[in-house]
């Protein structure tokens, strides 16, 4: 019931980078929409400004308008074809909309232009992981770490790769290193908690989930998996509270409905459990659908 969820949210740090490229002072930093408006004006003044297209593309990425971001990054590349950062950012946008092969091509170009740039190796590894090529992914994470031994994200992603291969010792070592490099990195604690959970070291898992939630209290996956840990200890009352919080944070997240149904069933709350199973099934949860179908319960 544990699910590894890579933290894929574009952060404000990245936006600040884009703003700095646009020569906007700290006091004048804009929201994504404001940055789009400023970029539109910059493009109107100078249609050959690669920076303006890059900045607008970045703002579109923050707003999850990825195809528009790709269009702007492509224009920026047309105007400035040797900028590794723009290829990297276009690769990220392509990844978001499922253009995995194109994302790889963009990351390839980024590292060709800037071989000592760790991020494209790391992100290319994510693509290969998604394609099921864990060996190539491992090579890319290794390269990212070789280029930048302080790059904590690559340690977590390599740890996730090891975890997927059931190499728990190596996974834990990478998570430990990521936490050593950045003690405020919530995803490292979460990922380490998942490995402890799978090793049935439940108390250690809960401690890591606690830390992850303290650092990032709005991630529904953290609450869901802490709920799983409490359920594994037989504390289904607390588990239900955790699933409640996960659902509150993201009502379209199927896993906590399914997991909460199991916890409700431990209290013989059959009708309530069925309602959660139906909700999970409607959100696409395969196990919920299979169970309801086997019981002849309509869920569509």
C-alpha atoms as an extended CHARMM CRD file, in Angstrom:
* protein
*
       300  EXT
         1         1  UNK       CA              0.0000000000        0.0000000000        0.0000000000  PROA      1               0.0000000000
         2         2  UNK       CA              3.0380000000        2.2610000000        0.0880000000  PROA      2               0.0000000000
         3         3  UNK       CA              3.5860000000        4.3890000000       -2.9810000000  PROA      3               0.0000000000
         4         4  UNK       CA              6.7850000000        6.2920000000       -3.7990000000  PROA      4               0.0000000000
         5         5  UNK       CA              5.8820000000        9.7310000000       -5.0430000000  PROA      5               0.0000000000
         6         6  UNK       CA              8.5950000000       11.9100000000       -6.5220000000  PROA      6               0.0000000000
         7         7  UNK       CA              8.2520000000       15.4990000000       -5.5040000000  PROA      7               0.0000000000
         8         8  UNK       CA              7.6190000000       17.0530000000       -8.8930000000  PROA      8               0.0000000000
         9         9  UNK       CA              6.2830000000       20.4740000000       -7.8820000000  PROA      9               0.0000000000
        10        10  UNK       CA              8.0800000000       23.4000000000       -9.5220000000  PROA      10              0.0000000000
        11        11  UNK       CA              9.2700000000       25.6010000000       -6.6770000000  PROA      11              0.0000000000
        12        12  UNK       CA              9.4690000000       29.3110000000       -6.1830000000  PROA      12              0.0000000000
        13        13  UNK       CA             13.2510000000       28.9850000000       -6.1950000000  PROA      13              0.0000000000
        14        14  UNK       CA             13.1280000000       28.1940000000       -9.8850000000  PROA      14              0.0000000000
        15        15  UNK       CA             10.8700000000       31.1350000000      -10.5040000000  PROA      15              0.0000000000
        16        16  UNK       CA             13.3800000000       33.3920000000       -8.7950000000  PROA      16              0.0000000000
        17        17  UNK       CA             16.0360000000       32.0860000000      -11.2050000000  PROA      17              0.0000000000
        18        18  UNK       CA             13.8600000000       32.9800000000      -14.1460000000  PROA      18              0.0000000000
        19        19  UNK       CA             13.1700000000       36.3830000000      -12.7040000000  PROA      19              0.0000000000
        20        20  UNK       CA             16.8510000000       37.0330000000      -12.1930000000  PROA      20              0.0000000000
        21        21  UNK       CA             17.5040000000       36.1540000000      -15.8300000000  PROA      21              0.0000000000
        22        22  UNK       CA             14.9190000000       38.7500000000      -16.7670000000  PROA      22              0.0000000000
        23        23  UNK       CA             16.8950000000       41.3430000000      -14.7860000000  PROA      23              0.0000000000
        24        24  UNK       CA             13.9420000000       41.9380000000      -12.4560000000  PROA      24              0.0000000000
        25        25  UNK       CA             15.1240000000       43.0850000000       -9.0560000000  PROA      25              0.0000000000
        26        26  UNK       CA             14.1800000000       41.2320000000       -5.8710000000  PROA      26              0.0000000000
        27        27  UNK       CA             11.7510000000       43.9890000000       -4.9110000000  PROA      27              0.0000000000
        28        28  UNK       CA             10.0400000000       43.7470000000       -8.3000000000  PROA      28              0.0000000000
        29        29  UNK       CA              9.5800000000       39.9650000000       -8.5090000000  PROA      29              0.0000000000
        30        30  UNK       CA              6.3060000000       38.9430000000      -10.1100000000  PROA      30              0.0000000000
        31        31  UNK       CA              3.7590000000       36.1770000000       -9.8990000000  PROA      31              0.0000000000
        32        32  UNK       CA              3.7990000000       33.7750000000      -12.8850000000  PROA      32              0.0000000000
        33        33  UNK       CA              0.9570000000       35.6620000000      -14.5790000000  PROA      33              0.0000000000
        34        34  UNK       CA              2.6750000000       38.9730000000      -13.9850000000  PROA      34              0.0000000000
        35        35  UNK       CA              5.8690000000       37.5180000000      -15.4180000000  PROA      35              0.0000000000
        36        36  UNK       CA              3.9340000000       36.4230000000      -18.5060000000  PROA      36              0.0000000000
        37        37  UNK       CA              2.6120000000       39.9560000000      -18.9070000000  PROA      37              0.0000000000
        38        38  UNK       CA              6.0990000000       41.4290000000      -18.4830000000  PROA      38              0.0000000000
        39        39  UNK       CA              7.5130000000       38.9250000000      -20.9820000000  PROA      39              0.0000000000
        40        40  UNK       CA              4.7900000000       39.7760000000      -23.5030000000  PROA      40              0.0000000000
        41        41  UNK       CA              5.8290000000       43.4080000000      -23.2870000000  PROA      41              0.0000000000
        42        42  UNK       CA              9.5060000000       42.4860000000      -23.5970000000  PROA      42              0.0000000000
        43        43  UNK       CA              8.7910000000       40.3840000000      -26.6970000000  PROA      43              0.0000000000
        44        44  UNK       CA              6.7600000000       43.2130000000      -28.2120000000  PROA      44              0.0000000000
        45        45  UNK       CA              9.7300000000       45.5250000000      -27.7000000000  PROA      45              0.0000000000
        46        46  UNK       CA             12.2810000000       42.9900000000      -28.9090000000  PROA      46              0.0000000000
        47        47  UNK       CA             10.9780000000       39.8820000000      -30.7280000000  PROA      47              0.0000000000
        48        48  UNK       CA             14.5130000000       38.4590000000      -30.7320000000  PROA      48              0.0000000000
        49        49  UNK       CA             14.8430000000       38.3270000000      -26.9360000000  PROA      49              0.0000000000
        50        50  UNK       CA             15.5510000000       34.7020000000      -26.0370000000  PROA      50              0.0000000000
        51        51  UNK       CA             15.4300000000       35.6050000000      -22.3310000000  PROA      51              0.0000000000
        52        52  UNK       CA             11.8630000000       36.8970000000      -22.6290000000  PROA      52              0.0000000000
        53        53  UNK       CA             10.6960000000       33.6750000000      -24.2890000000  PROA      53              0.0000000000
        54        54  UNK       CA             12.5500000000       31.6160000000      -21.6820000000  PROA      54              0.0000000000
        55        55  UNK       CA             10.9790000000       33.5530000000      -18.8180000000  PROA      55              0.0000000000
        56        56  UNK       CA              7.4900000000       33.2860000000      -20.2610000000  PROA      56              0.0000000000
        57        57  UNK       CA              8.0520000000       29.5810000000      -20.8430000000  PROA      57              0.0000000000
        58        58  UNK       CA              9.0850000000       29.1680000000      -17.2370000000  PROA      58              0.0000000000
        59        59  UNK       CA              6.0040000000       31.0050000000      -16.0140000000  PROA      59              0.0000000000
        60        60  UNK       CA              3.8120000000       28.7460000000      -18.1650000000  PROA      60              0.0000000000
        61        61  UNK       CA              5.5560000000       25.7380000000      -16.5980000000  PROA      61              0.0000000000
        62        62  UNK       CA              4.7790000000       26.9980000000      -13.0980000000  PROA      62              0.0000000000
        63        63  UNK       CA              1.1360000000       27.3090000000      -14.1740000000  PROA      63              0.0000000000
        64        64  UNK       CA              1.3050000000       23.7650000000      -15.6510000000  PROA      64              0.0000000000
        65        65  UNK       CA              0.5960000000       25.1000000000      -19.1320000000  PROA      65              0.0000000000
        66        66  UNK       CA              3.2900000000       22.8510000000      -20.4820000000  PROA      66              0.0000000000
        67        67  UNK       CA              2.6200000000       22.9570000000      -24.2150000000  PROA      67              0.0000000000
        68        68  UNK       CA              2.7680000000       26.7400000000      -24.1690000000  PROA      68              0.0000000000
        69        69  UNK       CA              5.9920000000       26.4660000000      -22.1780000000  PROA      69              0.0000000000
        70        70  UNK       CA              7.4450000000       24.1110000000      -24.7820000000  PROA      70              0.0000000000
        71        71  UNK       CA              6.5260000000       26.5290000000      -27.5520000000  PROA      71              0.0000000000
        72        72  UNK       CA              8.3400000000       29.3730000000      -25.7950000000  PROA      72              0.0000000000
        73        73  UNK       CA             11.3900000000       27.2860000000      -24.9150000000  PROA      73              0.0000000000
        74        74  UNK       CA             11.5740000000       26.1990000000      -28.5610000000  PROA      74              0.0000000000
        75        75  UNK       CA             11.5250000000       29.8230000000      -29.6770000000  PROA      75              0.0000000000
        76        76  UNK       CA             14.2170000000       30.6740000000      -27.1290000000  PROA      76              0.0000000000
        77        77  UNK       CA             16.3390000000       27.8070000000      -28.4780000000  PROA      77              0.0000000000
        78        78  UNK       CA             15.7990000000       29.0160000000      -32.0380000000  PROA      78              0.0000000000
        79        79  UNK       CA             17.1390000000       32.4120000000      -30.9750000000  PROA      79              0.0000000000
        80        80  UNK       CA             19.9010000000       31.0390000000      -28.7280000000  PROA      80              0.0000000000
        81        81  UNK       CA             20.6520000000       27.4370000000      -29.7480000000  PROA      81              0.0000000000
        82        82  UNK       CA             23.5470000000       26.8140000000      -27.3600000000  PROA      82              0.0000000000
        83        83  UNK       CA             21.8100000000       27.4240000000      -24.0300000000  PROA      83              0.0000000000
        84        84  UNK       CA             21.8280000000       24.2210000000      -21.9740000000  PROA      84              0.0000000000
        85        85  UNK       CA             19.3560000000       25.5460000000      -19.4120000000  PROA      85              0.0000000000
        86        86  UNK       CA             16.6300000000       26.0830000000      -22.0060000000  PROA      86              0.0000000000
        87        87  UNK       CA             16.9970000000       22.5260000000      -23.3320000000  PROA      87              0.0000000000
        88        88  UNK       CA             16.8090000000       21.2930000000      -19.7510000000  PROA      88              0.0000000000
        89        89  UNK       CA             13.6350000000       23.2420000000      -19.0510000000  PROA      89              0.0000000000
        90        90  UNK       CA             12.0230000000       22.0860000000      -22.2890000000  PROA      90              0.0000000000
        91        91  UNK       CA             12.9320000000       18.5390000000      -21.3210000000  PROA      91              0.0000000000
        92        92  UNK       CA             11.1050000000       18.9830000000      -18.0070000000  PROA      92              0.0000000000
        93        93  UNK       CA              8.0120000000       20.2900000000      -19.7810000000  PROA      93              0.0000000000
        94        94  UNK       CA              8.0810000000       17.4370000000      -22.2690000000  PROA      94              0.0000000000
        95        95  UNK       CA              8.3310000000       14.9960000000      -19.3790000000  PROA      95              0.0000000000
        96        96  UNK       CA              5.2680000000       16.5270000000      -17.7400000000  PROA      96              0.0000000000
        97        97  UNK       CA              3.0720000000       15.9030000000      -20.7790000000  PROA      97              0.0000000000
        98        98  UNK       CA              4.4450000000       12.4270000000      -21.4400000000  PROA      98              0.0000000000
        99        99  UNK       CA              6.7570000000       13.2250000000      -24.3610000000  PROA      99              0.0000000000
       100       100  UNK       CA              9.4160000000       11.0040000000      -22.8250000000  PROA      100             0.0000000000
       101       101  UNK       CA             11.5540000000       10.4010000000      -25.8920000000  PROA      101             0.0000000000
       102       102  UNK       CA             11.6400000000       14.1100000000      -26.6700000000  PROA      102             0.0000000000
       103       103  UNK       CA             12.5280000000       14.8150000000      -23.0490000000  PROA      103             0.0000000000
       104       104  UNK       CA             15.5160000000       12.4840000000      -23.3770000000  PROA      104             0.0000000000
       105       105  UNK       CA             16.6250000000       14.3080000000      -26.5240000000  PROA      105             0.0000000000
       106       106  UNK       CA             16.4260000000       17.6360000000      -24.6970000000  PROA      106             0.0000000000
       107       107  UNK       CA             18.4220000000       16.3330000000      -21.7350000000  PROA      107             0.0000000000
       108       108  UNK       CA             20.9470000000       14.7920000000      -24.1540000000  PROA      108             0.0000000000
       109       109  UNK       CA             21.4710000000       18.1890000000      -25.7360000000  PROA      109             0.0000000000
       110       110  UNK       CA             21.7400000000       19.9140000000      -22.3660000000  PROA      110             0.0000000000
       111       111  UNK       CA             24.5800000000       17.6510000000      -21.2110000000  PROA      111             0.0000000000
       112       112  UNK       CA             26.2360000000       17.8550000000      -24.6230000000  PROA      112             0.0000000000
       113       113  UNK       CA             26.3380000000       21.6300000000      -24.2770000000  PROA      113             0.0000000000
       114       114  UNK       CA             27.2480000000       21.5750000000      -20.5810000000  PROA      114             0.0000000000
       115       115  UNK       CA             28.7430000000       18.2330000000      -19.4910000000  PROA      115             0.0000000000
       116       116  UNK       CA             29.2480000000       19.4030000000      -15.8960000000  PROA      116             0.0000000000
       117       117  UNK       CA             25.5350000000       20.2460000000      -15.4560000000  PROA      117             0.0000000000
       118       118  UNK       CA             24.1760000000       17.6850000000      -12.9920000000  PROA      118             0.0000000000
       119       119  UNK       CA             20.4230000000       18.3500000000      -13.2680000000  PROA      119             0.0000000000
       120       120  UNK       CA             19.9000000000       17.0130000000      -16.8190000000  PROA      120             0.0000000000
       121       121  UNK       CA             21.5820000000       13.7170000000      -15.9030000000  PROA      121             0.0000000000
       122       122  UNK       CA             19.3000000000       13.4150000000      -12.8820000000  PROA      122             0.0000000000
       123       123  UNK       CA             16.1530000000       14.2370000000      -14.8250000000  PROA      123             0.0000000000
       124       124  UNK       CA             17.1090000000       11.9690000000      -17.7160000000  PROA      124             0.0000000000
       125       125  UNK       CA             17.3920000000        9.2420000000      -15.0990000000  PROA      125             0.0000000000
       126       126  UNK       CA             13.7920000000        9.9260000000      -14.0660000000  PROA      126             0.0000000000
       127       127  UNK       CA             12.6800000000        9.4460000000      -17.6640000000  PROA      127             0.0000000000
       128       128  UNK       CA             14.5490000000        6.1640000000      -17.9870000000  PROA      128             0.0000000000
       129       129  UNK       CA             13.0380000000        5.0120000000      -14.6970000000  PROA      129             0.0000000000
       130       130  UNK       CA              9.5790000000        5.7940000000      -16.0430000000  PROA      130             0.0000000000
       131       131  UNK       CA             10.4120000000        3.8050000000      -19.1760000000  PROA      131             0.0000000000
       132       132  UNK       CA             11.4900000000        0.8580000000      -16.9920000000  PROA      132             0.0000000000
       133       133  UNK       CA             15.1570000000        1.1460000000      -17.9420000000  PROA      133             0.0000000000
       134       134  UNK       CA             16.5060000000        1.1370000000      -14.3940000000  PROA      134             0.0000000000
       135       135  UNK       CA             20.0610000000        0.3680000000      -15.5180000000  PROA      135             0.0000000000
       136       136  UNK       CA             20.3190000000        3.4780000000      -17.6710000000  PROA      136             0.0000000000
       137       137  UNK       CA             18.5960000000        5.4940000000      -14.9590000000  PROA      137             0.0000000000
       138       138  UNK       CA             21.1950000000        4.3210000000      -12.4470000000  PROA      138             0.0000000000
       139       139  UNK       CA             23.9890000000        5.3930000000      -14.7860000000  PROA      139             0.0000000000
       140       140  UNK       CA             22.4700000000        8.8600000000      -15.0510000000  PROA      140             0.0000000000
       141       141  UNK       CA             22.0270000000        9.2510000000      -11.2960000000  PROA      141             0.0000000000
       142       142  UNK       CA             25.6200000000        8.1120000000      -10.8160000000  PROA      142             0.0000000000
       143       143  UNK       CA             26.7650000000       10.7000000000      -13.3390000000  PROA      143             0.0000000000
       144       144  UNK       CA             24.7390000000       13.4570000000      -11.6770000000  PROA      144             0.0000000000
       145       145  UNK       CA             26.3660000000       12.6180000000       -8.3450000000  PROA      145             0.0000000000
       146       146  UNK       CA             29.8220000000       12.4300000000       -9.9300000000  PROA      146             0.0000000000
       147       147  UNK       CA             29.3500000000       15.8760000000      -11.4430000000  PROA      147             0.0000000000
       148       148  UNK       CA             27.9270000000       17.2920000000       -8.1980000000  PROA      148             0.0000000000
       149       149  UNK       CA             28.4930000000       15.1450000000       -5.0780000000  PROA      149             0.0000000000
       150       150  UNK       CA             26.3260000000       17.5720000000       -3.0640000000  PROA      150             0.0000000000
       151       151  UNK       CA             23.2300000000       17.1210000000       -5.2670000000  PROA      151             0.0000000000
       152       152  UNK       CA             20.8110000000       15.6150000000       -2.7530000000  PROA      152             0.0000000000
       153       153  UNK       CA             17.9840000000       15.1300000000       -5.2470000000  PROA      153             0.0000000000
       154       154  UNK       CA             20.0780000000       12.6810000000       -7.2440000000  PROA      154             0.0000000000
       155       155  UNK       CA             20.7870000000       10.6560000000       -4.0980000000  PROA      155             0.0000000000
       156       156  UNK       CA             17.0490000000       10.3670000000       -3.4020000000  PROA      156             0.0000000000
       157       157  UNK       CA             16.2820000000        9.3710000000       -6.9830000000  PROA      157             0.0000000000
       158       158  UNK       CA             19.0810000000        6.8130000000       -6.9910000000  PROA      158             0.0000000000
       159       159  UNK       CA             17.7750000000        5.5740000000       -3.6650000000  PROA      159             0.0000000000
       160       160  UNK       CA             14.3140000000        5.1910000000       -5.1950000000  PROA      160             0.0000000000
       161       161  UNK       CA             15.9010000000        3.2190000000       -8.0060000000  PROA      161             0.0000000000
       162       162  UNK       CA             17.6380000000        0.9310000000       -5.5410000000  PROA      162             0.0000000000
       163       163  UNK       CA             14.3590000000        0.5580000000       -3.6150000000  PROA      163             0.0000000000
       164       164  UNK       CA             12.5620000000       -0.4850000000       -6.8050000000  PROA      164             0.0000000000
       165       165  UNK       CA             15.2480000000       -3.1400000000       -7.2810000000  PROA      165             0.0000000000
       166       166  UNK       CA             14.7760000000       -4.3100000000       -3.6450000000  PROA      166             0.0000000000
       167       167  UNK       CA             18.2950000000       -3.1900000000       -2.7510000000  PROA      167             0.0000000000
       168       168  UNK       CA             17.2510000000       -1.6900000000        0.5660000000  PROA      168             0.0000000000
       169       169  UNK       CA             20.7150000000       -1.2520000000        2.0490000000  PROA      169             0.0000000000
       170       170  UNK       CA             21.8930000000        0.8630000000       -0.8740000000  PROA      170             0.0000000000
       171       171  UNK       CA             18.6220000000        2.7940000000       -0.8780000000  PROA      171             0.0000000000
       172       172  UNK       CA             18.8970000000        3.6520000000        2.8050000000  PROA      172             0.0000000000
       173       173  UNK       CA             22.5090000000        4.7320000000        2.3370000000  PROA      173             0.0000000000
       174       174  UNK       CA             21.4800000000        7.1720000000       -0.4010000000  PROA      174             0.0000000000
       175       175  UNK       CA             18.6150000000        8.5860000000        1.6320000000  PROA      175             0.0000000000
       176       176  UNK       CA             20.9300000000        9.0170000000        4.6120000000  PROA      176             0.0000000000
       177       177  UNK       CA             23.3660000000       10.9280000000        2.4080000000  PROA      177             0.0000000000
       178       178  UNK       CA             20.6080000000       13.1700000000        1.0490000000  PROA      178             0.0000000000
       179       179  UNK       CA             19.4950000000       13.9880000000        4.6020000000  PROA      179             0.0000000000
       180       180  UNK       CA             23.0910000000       14.6540000000        5.6280000000  PROA      180             0.0000000000
       181       181  UNK       CA             23.3970000000       17.1050000000        2.7290000000  PROA      181             0.0000000000
       182       182  UNK       CA             20.0080000000       18.7070000000        3.3610000000  PROA      182             0.0000000000
       183       183  UNK       CA             18.3210000000       17.9690000000        6.7090000000  PROA      183             0.0000000000
       184       184  UNK       CA             15.2690000000       19.9490000000        5.5410000000  PROA      184             0.0000000000
       185       185  UNK       CA             14.6030000000       17.7150000000        2.5110000000  PROA      185             0.0000000000
       186       186  UNK       CA             11.1730000000       16.2120000000        3.2650000000  PROA      186             0.0000000000
       187       187  UNK       CA             11.1810000000       13.8020000000        0.3300000000  PROA      187             0.0000000000
       188       188  UNK       CA             14.3140000000       12.0620000000        1.6220000000  PROA      188             0.0000000000
       189       189  UNK       CA             12.6500000000       11.2900000000        4.9470000000  PROA      189             0.0000000000
       190       190  UNK       CA              9.4980000000       10.1390000000        3.1560000000  PROA      190             0.0000000000
       191       191  UNK       CA             11.4090000000        7.8430000000        0.8180000000  PROA      191             0.0000000000
       192       192  UNK       CA             13.4570000000        6.4060000000        3.6770000000  PROA      192             0.0000000000
       193       193  UNK       CA             10.2300000000        5.8660000000        5.5950000000  PROA      193             0.0000000000
       194       194  UNK       CA              8.8690000000        3.8520000000        2.6850000000  PROA      194             0.0000000000
       195       195  UNK       CA             11.8750000000        1.5360000000        2.7530000000  PROA      195             0.0000000000
       196       196  UNK       CA             11.5730000000        1.0840000000        6.5140000000  PROA      196             0.0000000000
       197       197  UNK       CA              7.8870000000        0.3100000000        6.0310000000  PROA      197             0.0000000000
       198       198  UNK       CA              8.6600000000       -2.3500000000        3.4530000000  PROA      198             0.0000000000
       199       199  UNK       CA             11.2720000000       -3.8070000000        5.8170000000  PROA      199             0.0000000000
       200       200  UNK       CA              8.5250000000       -3.9090000000        8.4840000000  PROA      200             0.0000000000
       201       201  UNK       CA             10.4480000000       -1.4500000000       10.6390000000  PROA      201             0.0000000000
       202       202  UNK       CA              7.2310000000        0.4060000000       11.2390000000  PROA      202             0.0000000000
       203       203  UNK       CA              8.2340000000        2.6440000000       14.1420000000  PROA      203             0.0000000000
       204       204  UNK       CA             11.2310000000        3.9120000000       12.1750000000  PROA      204             0.0000000000
       205       205  UNK       CA              8.9670000000        4.4840000000        9.1950000000  PROA      205             0.0000000000
       206       206  UNK       CA              6.5730000000        6.5570000000       11.3100000000  PROA      206             0.0000000000
       207       207  UNK       CA              9.4400000000        8.6460000000       12.6560000000  PROA      207             0.0000000000
       208       208  UNK       CA             10.5070000000        9.4670000000        9.1110000000  PROA      208             0.0000000000
       209       209  UNK       CA              6.9530000000       10.2130000000        7.9870000000  PROA      209             0.0000000000
       210       210  UNK       CA              6.5890000000       12.4980000000       11.0160000000  PROA      210             0.0000000000
       211       211  UNK       CA              9.6740000000       14.4150000000        9.9620000000  PROA      211             0.0000000000
       212       212  UNK       CA              8.5460000000       14.6240000000        6.3340000000  PROA      212             0.0000000000
       213       213  UNK       CA              5.1270000000       15.9480000000        7.3770000000  PROA      213             0.0000000000
       214       214  UNK       CA              6.6590000000       18.4790000000        9.7410000000  PROA      214             0.0000000000
       215       215  UNK       CA              8.7440000000       19.8000000000        6.8590000000  PROA      215             0.0000000000
       216       216  UNK       CA              5.9550000000       19.5970000000        4.2750000000  PROA      216             0.0000000000
       217       217  UNK       CA              2.4890000000       19.3690000000        5.8510000000  PROA      217             0.0000000000
       218       218  UNK       CA              0.5770000000       19.6520000000        2.5590000000  PROA      218             0.0000000000
       219       219  UNK       CA              1.7290000000       16.4530000000        0.8380000000  PROA      219             0.0000000000
       220       220  UNK       CA             -1.1440000000       13.9790000000        0.7830000000  PROA      220             0.0000000000
       221       221  UNK       CA              1.1320000000       11.0280000000        0.0690000000  PROA      221             0.0000000000
       222       222  UNK       CA              2.9810000000       11.5200000000        3.3310000000  PROA      222             0.0000000000
       223       223  UNK       CA             -0.2470000000       11.2750000000        5.3390000000  PROA      223             0.0000000000
       224       224  UNK       CA             -1.4680000000        8.2930000000        3.3220000000  PROA      224             0.0000000000
       225       225  UNK       CA              1.6930000000        6.3290000000        3.9740000000  PROA      225             0.0000000000
       226       226  UNK       CA              1.7980000000        7.2720000000        7.6420000000  PROA      226             0.0000000000
       227       227  UNK       CA             -1.7440000000        5.9360000000        7.7740000000  PROA      227             0.0000000000
       228       228  UNK       CA             -0.5070000000        2.6800000000        6.2660000000  PROA      228             0.0000000000
       229       229  UNK       CA              2.1530000000        2.4780000000        8.9650000000  PROA      229             0.0000000000
       230       230  UNK       CA             -0.3600000000        2.9800000000       11.7630000000  PROA      230             0.0000000000
       231       231  UNK       CA             -2.6250000000        0.3660000000       10.1730000000  PROA      231             0.0000000000
       232       232  UNK       CA              0.2970000000       -2.0580000000       10.1100000000  PROA      232             0.0000000000
       233       233  UNK       CA              0.5840000000       -1.5610000000       13.8900000000  PROA      233             0.0000000000
       234       234  UNK       CA             -3.1310000000       -2.2940000000       14.2590000000  PROA      234             0.0000000000
       235       235  UNK       CA             -3.9520000000        1.3140000000       15.1320000000  PROA      235             0.0000000000
       236       236  UNK       CA             -6.7170000000        1.6950000000       12.5600000000  PROA      236             0.0000000000
       237       237  UNK       CA             -8.3080000000        4.6070000000       14.3900000000  PROA      237             0.0000000000
       238       238  UNK       CA             -5.1920000000        6.7210000000       13.8820000000  PROA      238             0.0000000000
       239       239  UNK       CA             -4.8140000000        5.3430000000       10.3650000000  PROA      239             0.0000000000
       240       240  UNK       CA             -8.2850000000        6.6440000000        9.4750000000  PROA      240             0.0000000000
       241       241  UNK       CA             -7.3330000000       10.1020000000       10.7450000000  PROA      241             0.0000000000
       242       242  UNK       CA             -4.2670000000       10.0530000000        8.4960000000  PROA      242             0.0000000000
       243       243  UNK       CA             -6.3170000000        8.9880000000        5.4710000000  PROA      243             0.0000000000
       244       244  UNK       CA             -8.8590000000       11.7020000000        6.2820000000  PROA      244             0.0000000000
       245       245  UNK       CA             -6.0860000000       14.2940000000        6.1210000000  PROA      245             0.0000000000
       246       246  UNK       CA             -4.7370000000       12.8960000000        2.8440000000  PROA      246             0.0000000000
       247       247  UNK       CA             -8.2120000000       13.0830000000        1.3000000000  PROA      247             0.0000000000
       248       248  UNK       CA             -8.7100000000       16.6050000000        2.6410000000  PROA      248             0.0000000000
       249       249  UNK       CA             -5.4970000000       17.6620000000        0.9170000000  PROA      249             0.0000000000
       250       250  UNK       CA             -6.3840000000       15.8990000000       -2.3400000000  PROA      250             0.0000000000
       251       251  UNK       CA             -9.9360000000       14.5720000000       -2.7490000000  PROA      251             0.0000000000
       252       252  UNK       CA             -8.9860000000       13.0160000000       -6.1010000000  PROA      252             0.0000000000
       253       253  UNK       CA             -6.2320000000       10.8120000000       -4.6310000000  PROA      253             0.0000000000
       254       254  UNK       CA             -7.5670000000        7.2410000000       -4.7850000000  PROA      254             0.0000000000
       255       255  UNK       CA             -5.1760000000        5.4300000000       -2.4400000000  PROA      255             0.0000000000
       256       256  UNK       CA             -6.3800000000        6.8440000000        0.8980000000  PROA      256             0.0000000000
       257       257  UNK       CA            -10.0010000000        5.9690000000        0.0690000000  PROA      257             0.0000000000
       258       258  UNK       CA             -8.9690000000        2.3710000000       -0.5860000000  PROA      258             0.0000000000
       259       259  UNK       CA             -6.7860000000        2.2220000000        2.4950000000  PROA      259             0.0000000000
       260       260  UNK       CA             -9.4220000000        3.8610000000        4.6750000000  PROA      260             0.0000000000
       261       261  UNK       CA            -11.9300000000        1.2590000000        3.5120000000  PROA      261             0.0000000000
       262       262  UNK       CA             -9.6450000000       -1.4640000000        4.8440000000  PROA      262             0.0000000000
       263       263  UNK       CA             -9.3540000000        0.3180000000        8.1790000000  PROA      263             0.0000000000
       264       264  UNK       CA            -13.1230000000        0.8420000000        8.3910000000  PROA      264             0.0000000000
       265       265  UNK       CA            -13.6400000000       -2.8550000000        7.7240000000  PROA      265             0.0000000000
       266       266  UNK       CA            -11.5810000000       -3.6330000000       10.8400000000  PROA      266             0.0000000000
       267       267  UNK       CA            -14.3670000000       -1.8890000000       12.8120000000  PROA      267             0.0000000000
       268       268  UNK       CA            -17.0520000000       -3.8190000000       10.8690000000  PROA      268             0.0000000000
       269       269  UNK       CA            -18.1850000000       -0.5640000000        9.2290000000  PROA      269             0.0000000000
       270       270  UNK       CA            -19.0260000000       -2.4200000000        6.0380000000  PROA      270             0.0000000000
       271       271  UNK       CA            -21.2560000000        0.1930000000        4.3980000000  PROA      271             0.0000000000
       272       272  UNK       CA            -18.7510000000        2.9730000000        5.0300000000  PROA      272             0.0000000000
       273       273  UNK       CA            -15.9510000000        0.7950000000        3.7040000000  PROA      273             0.0000000000
       274       274  UNK       CA            -17.9460000000        0.0520000000        0.5460000000  PROA      274             0.0000000000
       275       275  UNK       CA            -18.5070000000        3.7580000000       -0.0480000000  PROA      275             0.0000000000
       276       276  UNK       CA            -14.7720000000        4.3650000000        0.1490000000  PROA      276             0.0000000000
       277       277  UNK       CA            -14.0810000000        1.4530000000       -2.1790000000  PROA      277             0.0000000000
       278       278  UNK       CA            -16.5830000000        2.8270000000       -4.6850000000  PROA      278             0.0000000000
       279       279  UNK       CA            -14.9330000000        6.2510000000       -4.4980000000  PROA      279             0.0000000000
       280       280  UNK       CA            -11.4920000000        4.7030000000       -4.9820000000  PROA      280             0.0000000000
       281       281  UNK       CA            -12.7450000000        2.6600000000       -7.9320000000  PROA      281             0.0000000000
       282       282  UNK       CA            -14.2400000000        5.7150000000       -9.6010000000  PROA      282             0.0000000000
       283       283  UNK       CA            -10.8770000000        7.4570000000       -9.1910000000  PROA      283             0.0000000000
       284       284  UNK       CA             -9.1790000000        4.5940000000      -11.0150000000  PROA      284             0.0000000000
       285       285  UNK       CA             -7.9210000000        2.3590000000       -8.2000000000  PROA      285             0.0000000000
       286       286  UNK       CA             -7.4420000000       -1.0840000000       -9.8010000000  PROA      286             0.0000000000
       287       287  UNK       CA             -7.6150000000       -3.1770000000       -6.6230000000  PROA      287             0.0000000000
       288       288  UNK       CA            -10.8150000000       -1.4410000000       -5.5490000000  PROA      288             0.0000000000
       289       289  UNK       CA            -12.3750000000       -2.1340000000       -8.9420000000  PROA      289             0.0000000000
       290       290  UNK       CA            -11.3050000000       -5.7620000000       -8.8700000000  PROA      290             0.0000000000
       291       291  UNK       CA            -12.7240000000       -6.3050000000       -5.3990000000  PROA      291             0.0000000000
       292       292  UNK       CA            -16.0420000000       -4.6210000000       -6.1540000000  PROA      292             0.0000000000
       293       293  UNK       CA            -16.3780000000       -6.5340000000       -9.4110000000  PROA      293             0.0000000000
       294       294  UNK       CA            -15.6830000000       -9.8200000000       -7.6060000000  PROA      294             0.0000000000
       295       295  UNK       CA            -18.4560000000       -8.9760000000       -5.1240000000  PROA      295             0.0000000000
       296       296  UNK       CA            -20.8910000000       -7.9400000000       -7.8330000000  PROA      296             0.0000000000
       297       297  UNK       CA            -21.0530000000       -4.3940000000       -6.4410000000  PROA      297             0.0000000000
       298       298  UNK       CA            -21.8360000000       -1.6630000000       -8.9710000000  PROA      298             0.0000000000
       299       299  UNK       CA            -19.3620000000        1.2200000000       -8.8370000000  PROA      299             0.0000000000
       300       300  UNK       CA            -19.5140000000        2.9940000000      -12.2380000000  PROA      300             0.0000000000
